[in-house]
Structures are given as C-alpha cells and as structure tokens.
Amino acid sequence: MSLENPLPSRITVAHFCIGFVVLLLLLDSWQAQPINPYDAPAPVAIGSGVAPEAAHCTNF
C-alpha cells in the first residue's frame, strides 16, 4: 500500500509562480501605453510649481 503526497512539489509550485509572473508581465505590456518623453514632467521638479496629476496625495 503506497500513499502518495497530494501536495505539489517545490519545482511544480516554482513553475506555476514563474508562469504567473510571465503572464502578468505579458498582460501589462499588452495594455501599457508608451511614455511620451515630451509630455512627462521633469524627473526632479522641486520648487518648479509643476504638480503631479495622478497620485493619491494630490487630492488635497
């Protein structure tokens, strides 16, 4: 009488995790829009008066 372990092995779980991450990356790259470098704000805009538009902290 042999009892098999019903849980998947570490290798199987690792393959599923890697596949899930690859799937998320593919979905994200499919839905993403390229960044327009001429429309983007300056990387360092301290004191320039340019306010961000999409962050939750700008809703004050």
C-alpha positions, -999 to 999 in steps of 0.1 A, spaced: 0 0 0 16 33 -11 4 66 -1 13 95 -24 16 131 -12 -13 151 -26 6 184 -24 26 196 -55 64 196 -53 85 227 -49 95 225 -86 59 224 -97 50 254 -75 80 273 -88 70 267 -124 35 279 -117 48 310 -100 72 318 -128 44 312 -153 21 335 -134 46 363 -133 53 359 -170 16 361 -177 12 393 -156 42 408 -175 27 399 -208 -7 413 -199 8 445 -185 30 450 -216 -1 444 -238 -22 470 -220 5 496 -214 9 527 -234 44 540 -242 56 570 -223 57 603 -242 91 619 -231 79 653 -243 48 652 -221 64 638 -189 72 661 -160 108 667 -151 124 639 -130 134 665 -104 109 693 -102 114 705 -67 100 740 -63 91 743 -100 54 746 -94 46 716 -115 21 695 -96 16 658 -102 -18 648 -116 -22 611 -109 -11 605 -73 -34 600 -44 -16 627 -24 -26 654 -49 -63 652 -39 -59 677 -11 
